[in-house]
Each structure stands twice: as C-alpha cells, then as structure tokens.
C-alpha cells in the first residue's frame, strides 16, 4: 500500500475532538492534578483568593500574567488585575509590566532566517516569476486578494469529505490539472481563518507535496497581506495554467504509522493544547503546543525554536501529532527546519488502533 493510500486510513484531518470515553476519565480531573503538582499554594484558600489552582500556579510558579483566565466565579481576569500573592512571589502588576513589553518586543522583532530556513520558507523579496505560486486558502467570498499570477487549490481539496488525505491518484490528477508538475518550483501560501490564521494549511499542503516527491517546494514566509505591504502586485482573481502531468515518487520518510509509534524508536511530541494533552495522550509523549512555534502568523526564529525544542534529542527521530494534521504539520515543519528527523501522525489513528486491539483481545478472551 502506498503512503498516501495509507494516509486515507491513518491520518484524520478534521477539527473535532478525538476522545474516547476511557480518555476522559471518570471521577478524576487530570488537569486539576497537573495544576496542583509543584504548586506550593494548592489547597491554601487564604492565598490568592478567588483563583483556581491553575491560576495560582501561573502566578506563583510560572510567573505569568492572568490575562484571559477566568476566576472561580466565572469572571475574566484583566491584564491589570492584581492578586494577593505571597511575599516571596512576584506581584501580578509587576509580572504584567515585565511580560507585556517583552512580548511586544518579540512580536515586533525581525525574524532572522538561515540558508536552511530559506530552503523551506521563501522570503517575499526573493520570490520570482519563475515559480508556481499556489494559493491554498479556503474558498471565501472575502478572499479577493491573491498574489498576481498565482493559481488556487483550496487546502480542503486535498481532503476527502474534509477529513482524510486523498489518494495518490487523486492528488496527482488534481495537481496536474492545475498546471503543476513534480519538477516545477512551487511556493505555497494561504491561511485558514477558522483555524485562527497562520501557516498551518500551507505547511500541511507542503507535507503532502513532499510526500508525493516534490523536492523544489517552499512555504511563503508571510501572508498575502505581507506581500502587498512589501509593494508586490496582487489581483482579485487567480490564474489558470495549462494542464501538465504530475508523476509522483512517494517519500514515506515524513509519515509515521501505529507500529512505528509503538516501537519506542522515536520521541513522541503531542502538539495539542495543554488541556487536550491532560485529557488523554499517547503514553510517554512530550507536550509542545503548536502555538509555541508561531508568532504573528509566521514560523518563529530558529533561535526561538531551539528553545521550544530544547527537551528533544536531535539524534533520535521525532513523531509529532495532533487531533488534526493541519495543526500538527506546523510543528512537523518547524522540527524539519531545525534539522530533526520528524514524522507526522494522528491521534485519531492511535485511538482507532487501540480500540481495535481492545476488541481483538476481548474476542480472544471469549474464545
């Protein structure tokens, strides 16, 4: 079975929850336990009243602001909120003053790219007319701005029933009809606004095309808005290119299957949110939320990515997964950019295989 045919069965790419009843837990709150671990104020209701253990942990241990968190009474904590923290802890007002300028400075700082990074992320000022520009944004009445000369294949077209990666034959037919051959230099751009923006759909299509054997393919280092701000031409319509023949050459090095994950030969990275990770994860996985590799809808600076991946060993393969391949592909892309041997996987596939093993064990026991 070819890689992409396998992906139809293995890799779910939809946005829904992928939890089984066993993963939810009964009568035990894993997140509450995680919050209590290492929190010296857990159970001391007189300290920082009105805050949950998670909020106490955030202030007392991690020295982070409470903006966006809710109090136990359901009201939201504002950026300027002050809480009754212990004397040996940094006050919320001090945290806000120190954290916000640093965050703003980081967001406004120029991102430095190495030659390796530029081989995967195409700088806007270096994109020439010789490349095929592929806009993978979802079809929308508001999508009226495109890079001049680009063709459009919404990322949803790469999926079957908006869920599974299409077969190899379907993908090659679609790409060929759009005017792309495997030998063409391709630059992918576009966003999924329901997903919160960012490069996720572009890195997802990049992963598919690399799996099909496309060597000369990159993701645009920015959005169409960045392109326009750089003084580059845009258009309200996309282009149509003459059809070509797309001949794939499957590369299986970018995907993991259940057996590979269970073999123990790779480091496992759960790129979902901490809440999702706490509700159920592949045993032994390390939680590195996908948001950690993005800033201002771009992949972070390589120096910052080194810090994000500091717990990983570059000499050992890495398998990264989320409930959706879209978001997981961003972390896979960042790991690959940093020189890791990374593979993409799906938590949905893991749960399906676990359930199948459970049924098989039950059948064997009954026999």
N, C-alpha and C positions, 0 to 999 in steps of 0.2 A: 504494500500500500504506500503510495507516495505521501510526502509530508503534508501537502495541502489537503489531500483527501482525508488524512488522519485528523487534521485540524477541524474538519467539519464535525467530527465526532467529539473532539477533545476540548476545543477552546471556545468557551462561551464568551460572547462579547456584548451582552445586554446589560442594562443598568439596574436590574432588580436585585434584591437581596438573595443571597445564596446560602441560606442557613437551614440546617436540618433541625428537628426537634431536639436531638441529642446535643447539638452545638449550643442551643440556647441556655441549657442548664435549668434545673428545677430547684427552687428554694435557695439558690446561691447566686449572689451577684458578683461575677468576676471582676467587673470594673471597680466596684467598691473595695474589693480586696486589693486590687492593684494600687488604688489610691492610698490605702492605709499603709502599704509597705513602705518603710522608711520615713513615715510622717510622724514626727515626734508629738504632734498635737492631735493625732487621731484619738477620738473619744473624750477630749478635753473641751467640752462645750463652752466653757467660760472664755476660751481663747478664740479670737476672731469669730464672735457670734454671728449667726445667720449665714455662715459659709459651710459648704459641704466639705468632705474630706479632700475631694479633688481640688477645690479652691484653696484650702489650707495648704495642701501640698504644693500647689502652683506658686503661692506666695512664700511659704516658709522654706521650701526645699529648692524649688527651681528658680526662685527669684524672678517670676514672670508676672506681667500685669493681668488683671482680671477682666479686661475689656471683652465683651461678648459672652461672658459666663453669666449664668443665672443664679441668683440666691436661692436658698431653700424655699423661700416664699414665692418663687416664680418670677420675681422682678430681675431685670438685667442690671449688671454692674457696669457703670460707665468708665471711660478712660480715666476720669479724675477721681474715681471713688477712693476713699481712704478706709482702711480697716484697722481693727485693734490687733496689731501684730505684736509678737513678743519683742522685748528689748534687744535680743540678740539677732533679730531678723531685720532685713531692710524693709522700710515702710513702703506701702503701696505708692504713695506720692513720689518717693524717691525712685522707685522702680520705673514708674511711668516716665519721669523726667529723663532717666538714663536710657531707657529702652527705645522710646519713640524717636529721638534724634538719630540713634544708631540704625534703627530700621529704615528711616527716611534716607539716611546717607547711603545705606546699602542698596536701596532701590534705585537711587539716582546715580550710583557709581557705574562707570564704564565697565563693560564685561570684556575681559581680555581672552582672546582665543588663540590657541596654539595652531601650528600647521595641521596636527592630527585632528583637532576640533573642526577646522575649516574643511577637512575632507569629508565631514559628516554634516556640518552646518554651513550653509552657503552665505557668506556675507552679502548684504544687499548691494553694496557698491562693486562687488565682483561678479555679479550675475550678468552674463552677456546674452546676446540674441541667439547664440548657437545652442542653447539648452532648451529642452521642452519644459515649460512651466506648467505644473499640474495643480490646479485648484481643487482641493478635496472637501471644501466647505459644504455643509448640508444645503439642499435646495431651499431657498427662502426668498420671499418677495422683497425682503430688505437687503438681500445680497446683490447690491447694484454696483459694487466696486470690485473690479478684478484687475490683476496686473495685465497690461496690454499684451496681447498675443498668447495668453495662457489658455489652456484647454481645461474643461471641467469634468471631473468624475467624482461626485459626492462620495465620501467615505462609506456611506451606507450601501452604496452599490457593490462594495467588496464583500458584503454580508448577505447571507441567505435568510430571508424573513427577519432581517435586522438583528440576527442572533449569532449565526455561525459563519465562519470564513467560507467563502465559496470554493468550489472545487478548482483544481489546477486548470482544467479545460475551460471552465467559465471565466476564470481570471485572465488567462492568456487571450481568449477571444475578445473580452472587453477592452483590454489594453491595446490590442492590435487594431481594433475598430476605432479607437480614439486617436490612432496615429502614433503609437509608441512601439518601438522595438526594443529588445533587450540590449542592443548596442548603443542606444541613444543616451546622451547625458540628460538626466532628469532632476529638476528641483521641485520639491513638493512644498506647498504652503496651504494654509487654511485652518479654520478653527471650528469647534463645536460649541456654540454659545450655551446650549442647555447643559453641557458638561462643565461650564464655568470658564470657557475660553482656554487659551493655552495651546501648546503644541501636540496634545495627545492624539488627535486624529491623524496629524501629519506623521508622527513617529510610528503610529500603527500601520499606515499605508507603506511607510518606509520599510518596516519589518516584513510586511507581506512581499514587497518587491525584492528585498534582499533574499528572502526565502525562495523566490522564483528564479534567482540567479542574477538579478540586476546588480552590476558592480558599480556603474557610474550613476549613483543616485544620492542626493542630499536633501536635507530639510532646510528651507529658508530660515535664516537666523533673524526672525521677526515676522510681523504680520503685514497684511496689505496696507494697513494704516501707516506702519513704519516705512513701507515702500514709498507711499505717497508723500510722507513728510521729508523723505530724502530727495524729493524732486523727481522721482521716477514716474513714468507715464502709467495711467490707469484707464480703464474702459468700463462701460456699463454692461458690455456683453463679452462672452468668451469666444475664443477662436475655434475653428473646425479644421483639423488637419487631415490629409489623405490617409486612408487606412493602410496599415502595414501588417506584417506577420510577426507575431510575438512568439518566439521559441524559448520556452523555459528550460532551465537547468537547475533542478531543485537542490537547494542547500539546506540540509537538515540540522546544521550546527546552531540554529537560532531558536530552536524549539525543544521543549522537554516533554516527556510523557510520564505517566504514572510510575512505571518501573524505574525510570531514571531518578525521579524524585525520592522514591522509597529506597534506592540503592545506598544512600548515605554518602555518595561521592561528591555531592555539591552542597554548597552553603545555600540555605533557603531564605529568601527575603520576602516577607509579606509587606506589600506596598500599599495596603489599605490604611484607613484611618486607625488611630489607636483604639477607638471604640469598637470597630469591626474586629480588629485583632484580638481584643479582650474577649469578644463574644465567641470566638472559636477560630482556631488556626491550625495549620499543619504543624505537628509536633517538631520542636527544635527550630522553628522559623524565627528570624530576627525582624522586628517591625521597623521599617523605614518608610513612612508615609510618602506617597508620590508627590505631595505638595512640597516636600523638602528639596526637590531637585529643580523647582521652578521659581522664577522671580520675574514679575512684570511680563507674564506670558512667554518667557524665554527660559531655555536651559541655563542653569546657573554657571557662573565662572568655574573653571576647573579647580582652582584653589579651594573654593567653597565645596565643590563636590568631593574633594579629597576628605574634607572634614565630615561630610554626610556619610561617606562610606568607610570611615575610619575603623570600624569594627570588623571589616571584611578582609580576607586574605586574598591578595591578587594572584597567588599561586594555585588557588583552588577554584573550580568552576562555581558559578552562581546561578541559581534558578530564582527568578522573580515572578510573583503572581499577584493578581487582584481578582475581585469578582468579575471584572471586565478587562479584556485585553487592551482596550483603549487606554486606560489609565496606567496599566502595568507596562505598556510599551514605552512610556516616558522614562520610567526608571531603568528599563532594559536598555534604552537608547543611551542614557547617561552613563550606565555601567560600561557599555561597549565603548563609548567615547573615552572613558577613563582607562581603557585597556584591560577590562575584565573579560573573561570567557563567560558571557552571560547568555541565558536562555529564558524564553518567556513561557509561562504556564498559566493554568486557570484553576482557581479554587473550586469552581463548579465541577471540573473534571475529577479533582481529588475526591470530592464528596460522592460523586457518582460511582467511582471505583470502590470507595469504602463501603457504600451501600450494597454494591454488587457482591463484594466479599462477604458481607454480613448475611446476605440471602443464601450464598453458597454454603457458608458454614452451618446455617440453620437447616438447609436441605440435607447436608451430610450427616448432621446430628440426628435428624428424623429417620434417615435411612439406617 
